[in-house]
Amino acid sequence: MKYQLLQEGLTIQAEKRPESRAIVTGSRSLTYAELEIQSNRLAHILKDRKCRKGDRVCLLMPKCPEAIVAIFGILKADCIYVPLDPGGPVKRSAKMVKKCGATMILAAGPVEQKLDRLLRDESLKPGLSAGWIDRNRSYPSFPYRSAFMPEEIPFYPDTPPDYQVRPEDPAHILFTSGSTGEPKGVVNTHSNDLHFIDWATGYFDINSSDRLSCHPPLHFDMSSMDIYSSIFTGAELHMVPSKFNVYPKFIAEFIRNRRLTQWFSVPSVLTLLANTDEVGQSDFPDLRRMIWCGEVLPTATLIYLMKRLPHADFTNLYGPTETTIASSYYTVEKCPEEETEEIPIGRPCKGEELYVLDEKMRPVASGETGHLYISGRGVSRGYWNDPGKTKQAFFPNPFSDNPEDLIYKTGDLAENGPDRLFRFRGREDRQIKHRGYRIELGEIENALHNLQLALECAVVAIPDELFGHKIGCAWVSADGKMVDERSLRQKLSELMPSYMVPTLWQEYVSLPRNKNGKIDRNQIKTTFENYENKTTANQ
């Protein structure tokens, strides 16, 4: 790839096709020239407000043109962007702001109340300030700790500043769930992202005639593929409104009406389309490829889609955030005949290596299950400001002569068959994928314990065909504190994003124990499964 830094891709495309649409959301759009100019001016005002190389700048905004302007403006200011969930709990976002040591928050959209609460949090860095960049939405009052308002930005230069960052420097930090209750910030460099985007745009033959979806939220690593694959090739990026996420009819209409050529999402979205029969025969005539990542796609869903969309290619991507978007791929050659057929996670992407190892990090025999490790150019530098957790997951690569090469332990189980295709075999810990999000069940338990409303609790995952898992919580009320499901759910929602709040609840007098005296999570799980099966049978 001809680019050394992520921001250079935008500048080159703005020179090639200044009047072409780059970002489309609702009735609004930005051309490549407009995106370039606005991000340049934002970079200059960030530098003027004392943002320096390596400073962390948080994004607090929904998917909108301003968000893409902010991402490239932060990169052009030699800084590191950190997306926050605009709809997530304030306390959880505050942990992320504190963990990364952010100097500024850039905000846009309906986030005024959350922004004020973050800026008034005395536990955060005293120098933390905010830049409001939304010219389409007036701030109700001059914000506390304001760094600048949108009216000031047009007075700054519209040409790119000089860059001090190098390809090996961090570009962004993406926070994932942590088992101890503290989110972990995965550090990805410019070269990490550039390497994957170089492979993806080549393999999928993405070009300026494409119209790509942007379905995942910006704090989800899959969005990086959408943004950079589009911008680097001069394509159009169509941002899917978050309110469409659980409405398959609207998603189908969006693909159809926007004449998308590529759709990329978590499998649960595709399963919604299939279960509600929203896809007609030979529907979406412009769609050339459908890609999924983040969890296992039910084969029944794949069969449904491949039969109705014979003109499209279907590709499964696999890879944790720690290895930059995806590390392996599998394009389905023909429609499966049976719903029991397994879809592999495939072969390593260019520049990546997958290993299936035993407990002593030795390769297991072909067809045997082992621990999945990944090495290569996409492997992250580790977790921001957390050397302890970094050492638990990133190790010197025993299969490389270069002592600086790292290998990442995914926590997944896999096997490499005689056909040299890798296949997913589950998790080795208590981490799950739910609606594409990576969730540590231990983090939910820790949050519940910290509320001091439950004497003890256990959180389990129940397999679900639509979303991958449902989350169930069994609890015993603390002495003198009679709490119900509604209270626990409400309190937990103040600490956790909605996708981490259990949907199944059961109060116990005492939690069941196994022979070792430990909480019997399997029994609790079985109880929830039996209840779900009985409920389904009665419907």
N, C-alpha and C positions, 0 to 999 in steps of 0.2 A: 504494500500500500504506500502511496506517495505522501501520506500525511505522517507527521511526527507527533502532532498534538490533536486532540479532539476538535478544538475550535477551528483548526485550519480547514477542515472539511466544509464548514459553512462558508467561510470566506471565498474559497475557490468556486463553490457552486453559485454564490451570489454574483461573482464575476461572469460566470458562464450564462446564467439564466436569471437575471435580476427581476424580471417581471413575472416569472412563474410562481405559482402558489406553493408555499412551503408547508404552512400549517393551516388546517381547516377545522373549525369547531363551531357548530351551530351555523349561524349566518355570518360569522366573522372569519376572516382569513388574514394571513400575512404572506407577502411575497418574500422571496429570498433576499431581495435588496432591503426590504423593511426589517426583516429579522436580523440581518447583518448590521444595519445602522443602529437599531435600537439596542442590540446587545453590546455594540461598541460603546455607545454612550453610557450604558449602565456600567460597563467595565471601568470607564474613566471616572465616573462619580464614586464608585467603590474605592478606587485608588485614592481619590481626593479625600475620602472619608477614612483614610488610614488603614484600609485593608491591605495586607501585605502577603507576599508569597507564602502559601501554605496555611493561611487563615481559613477557618471553617465558617461557611455562610449557610445558614439553614433556609430551606424553602418551606413556606407555609402558604399553600395555595392549591386549589383543585387543578385538574387538567384544563389548561387554557393557554392561549398564545403567550400570555405573560410568563407562564412557567417555562416555556422553551426559551424565551428571551432571557429569563433569569439564569437558566442553566448555562447558556453560552456566555452571558455576561460575567458570571462568576469565574468560569474557566479562563476567560480572556483577562481577568484581573489577577491571574496566577493563583486563584484560591481554590478551595475544595468545597463542592456543594454537598449538602446533607438534606435530603428530602424528608419532611415530616408528614404524617398523616393528618390532613386538615380536619378530618372527622373523628380522629382518635381522642382518647382521654388526655386532658391537659397534663395530668401528673406523669403519664408515660412519656409524652413529648418533652416535658421538662427534664426527665432523666436523660434523654438523648441529647438535648441541648447542653446539659451539664457535662455529660460523658465526653462529648467531642470538643468541649471548650469553645463553643461558637462565639464569634465576635459580633455577628449581626444576623438578623432574621429578615429575609425579603418576603413580603406578604402581598397577597392579592385575593380578591373574591370575598365571599361571606365568612371571613375569619376574624373580624375585628374583636369580638369578645374573647376568643382564645388567645389572640395576640396580646391583648392587654393583660390577661392573667399571667401569661408567660413573662412578659416584661416586668411585672410587679412581683415576681417570685424572687424573694431575697436570697434564695440559695444559689441562684445563677450568677454568672460572672458579672461583677459590677459594671464592666465596660460594655455589656451587651446592649445593642441598639437595634432599631428596626428601620427598614426602608420600605415605604409603601409605594408600589410601582403600578397600581391599577388606576389608569386614567378614566376608566369607564365606571368606577365606583368611588364615590366620595367618602372619605373617612369622616365619621360623625363628629369627631373632635380631634384636635391636634394630638397625636399619640404620645404617650409617655415614652421617654428615651428615643425620640424620633431622630433618625440620621438624615433623612431627606424625604421629600414628597415628590410625586410624579411630575409636578410642574417644573421642577428643577432640572430634570434629566435632559430635555432637549437643548439646553445651553452648553452641553459638553460635546467634545469632538466626535464625529461620526466615522472616524477611521480607527482601525485596530491599534491598541497600544503595543508597545514592545513586550515580548514575552520573556520571562525569566525561567519558567518551568521547563523541565525535561520530560521525555517520555516515561521515565521511571518514577516520576513524582505522582502522588495520589491525585485522582480526578474527583472521586466522590466516595462517600461513606454511606453504606446502606445498613440500617439496623435490622437485625433478626431477633427472634425470640431466644431467650436464654434460660437454662434450667434453674438458675439460682434466683430468678426474678429480675435480673438486670439484663436489658437488651444488649446484644453484642453488635458492635459497629464493624462491618466488613469493609476493608480498605481495598479499593480497586484503582489501579494506576491508568494513566493514559494508554500505555502500551498494552495492558490487559484488555481494555475495551477495543482498541484498534485492531488487535490480533483477531478477536472474535468477529468483529464487523467485517474485516477483510475476508474471512472465510464465508460468513453468512451471505454477504452481497454477491460473492462469486458463486457459491453453491446454488443459491436460489435465483440467480440471474436477475437481481433487482436493478432496475434502471429508471430513467427519468419518466417513462410512460406509466410507471406503477402508481397505484393509490393504496397506501398501507393503512391498516388499522392501528390505533393506539388504545387498546382496551385496558391493560393493567394500570393500577395507580402508579404515580411517579415514584413512590417509595418502595416499589416492587421491582426487582432487577430486570424482569422481562421487558419493562418499558424502555430500557436502554437499547435493546435490539431494535425496537420500533423507531425510536427517535434517530439514532445514528445511521441505521440502514437507509432511512428515508432521506435525511439531510445530506449524507455523503454521496448519494446517487442522483440527487435532483428530483426525487419523487415527491408526491403529496402525502402528508401525514394527516389522517383524519382521526381526530381525538373523540373517542366514544364517551358520551356523558355517563358519569357514574350511576345516575339514576336508571340507566338501561340494564345494569348488570344482572338483575334477576327477572327481567321481562323479556323472554325469548322472542315474542312477537316484534318488539321494538328492535332487538338485535338483528333479526332477519331483515326487517325493513331497512335498517341502517346499511347492512351489507349490500342490499339490493339497490337502494336509492343512491348511495354514494358510489356505486359501481366499483367497489373495492376489488383489487386484484390479489390482495394478500390479507388473510385473517390470522392473527396470532393471539391465543388466549390459553387460559387453564382449561383442562378437560371438562370441568363441571359446567362450563358455559355451553360447550358442544352437546353435552348430555341433556341440558335443558332444551336445546333446539330439537333434539331427537325425541325426547319424551313428550313434547307438546306438538310434535309433527308440524313444525313451522317451515320445513324446507320442502319445496315442491320438486317435481321431477325436472331435471336440467335447470334448476333455479340458479340464481347468481351467475349469469352467463359470463361476466367479466372476471370472475374469481379464478385465478390460476393456481393458487396454492393455499392450503389450510395447514397451519402449524400449531402444535400444542406442546406444553411443557408444564412442569410443576407437580404432576401427580399422574396416576395410572388412568388411561382412558379405557372405559369398558369397550370390549370388542363389539358388543351389540350396537353401541353408538357409532363406531367406525363403519360397520356394515351399512347402517342406515344412511350415513352421509355419503359413503362412496357409491352407493347405488343411485342416489339422487343427484350427485355431482360428479358424473363420470369424466368431465372435462378438467377436473382439478387434481393436483398432486396432494398427497397427505404425508406429513412428516412429523415424527415424534422426536422431540429434543429432550435431552436429560442433562442436568447439571445443577449443583447447588450454587448459591450466591458466592461462596468462597472460591469458585473456579470460573467466575465471570460468565453469567447467563446460561451457557450450556457447554458440555464437554463431549457429548456424543449425539449421534443422529441416526434415524432410521426412516427412510422413505418407503412406504408400503407399496410393494410391487403390484399386487392384485388384491381385490376384495376378498377378505377371509370368507371361507365357506361355513364355518361354525362359530358360534358365539364363544366357544371355549378356547379358540385359538389365542395364543399369547402374542402381544406386540412387543418385540425386543426394544431395548433402549439403544441398541445398534452398535455402530463403530465409532471410534474416537474421531473428533473433528481434527482437522489439520493442526499439527503442533501440540496435540494433547495425547496423553497416554492414560489408559485405564488398567488397573491391576486388581485381581481378585486374590487376596492373600489370607493366610491363616493367622493364628494368634501371634506367631513369631515373625510375621511379615515375610513369609515364604509363599511363593506361588502355589496355589492348589491345582489339582489336576483338572483338565477340561471336563466340564459338566458338573463339577462339584461346587457347592455354595461356600463362599468366603466373604471376607470384609472387603468392601470396595474402596480403593484409593485412587487418587487422580494426581497426575503431575503434568507439567507443561507450561506454556506461555500464558495461560489464563489463570493460573493459581495466584490467589490474593497474597498480599504482604502480611495478612493476619488481621487481628482485631485491634481496633484503635485503642491505644492506651490501656491494653490488657495483655501483657506478656504471659501471664499465667494461663489464660484460656488459649492463647496462641500456641503455646508449647504443647498443650493437650491435643491439638488437632493438626498442627503443621510440623513435619519432621524432615530432616535431611533425606533426600531421595537415595535409597540404598541401591538403586539401579542406574545411578548417574555418577560419572567421575567428577562432576562439578560440585564442590561442597556447598555452593550457594543455591543449588536446585532444591526446591521443596516438594514434598509430596503431602497431599491433604487426605486425611481420613474422613470419609463422608458420613460414616455411621450407618450407611446402607449395606445390605447384604445383596450379593449378586453372584452370577455364574457366567462363565465364558464358554459357550458351547463349541462343539466340533466345527460348526459353521463360522466360528470366530465372531459371533454376534453376542453382545452382552445382554443379560436379562436380569431385571430387578427381582429381588427375592425378599423384600421387606426391610424393616428397620431393626437395628440391634439394641436400641434404647427406647425411651419413652417419647420420642419425637414423632409427630405425625404431619401429614399434609392435609389441609382442610381448605377447600375452595382455592387451592393453589398456594396458600400461605403455609409457611413452615412454623409449627407450633410446638413448644416444649410443654408437655402436660404439667411438668414440675413447676413451671412458672405460674400457672393458674393456681395450683395448690398453695404455693408460697404466698400469693396475693390473698387467697382466702384465709390462710392462717394469720396473716398480718392484720386482717380486719377484726380478729379476736371475737368473732361472732360464733364460730364453730369450734367445738372442743377438738374435733378431728375431722378430716375430710379426705376423700380420695377421688381423683379425677381420672376417668378412663375414656377410651375412644372406642366407638362402636362402628364397624364398617357400614358404609352407606353408599349405595350405587350411584347416587346423584352427586354428592359432594365429597366422596372419598371417605369421610368419617363424620359421625355425629359425636359431640362431646357430652359426656354424662358426669354429674357430680353427686356423690353420696356424702352425706354429712351428719354429724351429731352436734346438736346445739350445745354451746358452752353453758356451764352451770349458771342458772338464773337468767339466761338469755334465750328466750323462746323466739327463734327466728324462722321465718317461712321462706319459701323459694323466691317470692317476689322481692323481699328485702335483700337477700343474698345477691340476686341478679342485679338489682339496682346499685348496690354498693360496689359490686365487682365491675360493673360497666363504667364506673368512674376511674377505674385503674387500668382496664383492658379495652382494646378495640372490640367491636361487636363480634367479629369472627372468632374471638377467643372465649367469649362468654358461653358456658354450657347451655344447651337447649333441653337437656334431660336432667331432672333433679329427683333425688330420693332421700328422704330423711330416715335415719336409723336410730334406734335406741343405743346400739353399739355396732361398730363396723365388724364384719366377719373377719376372722383370722385364720391363717393356715397353721400347720403343725409347728412352724418356727416362731409363731406368735406375731408374724408380720400381717399387715392388712392383706386380705385375700382379694386382690383386684380382679382376678379371673371370675370369682363368684359374683362380684358386683357387676362386672361386665355382662355375665350371663343373665343376671336379673334384668338389666336394661334391655338386652336383646330379646328376652322372652316377652317383656312388656311391649316392645316395638312390634314383634311378630303378632301378638294378640291384637294390638291396636289396628294393624294393617288388615288382619283377617276380618275384623268387625266393620271395616269401612265398605 
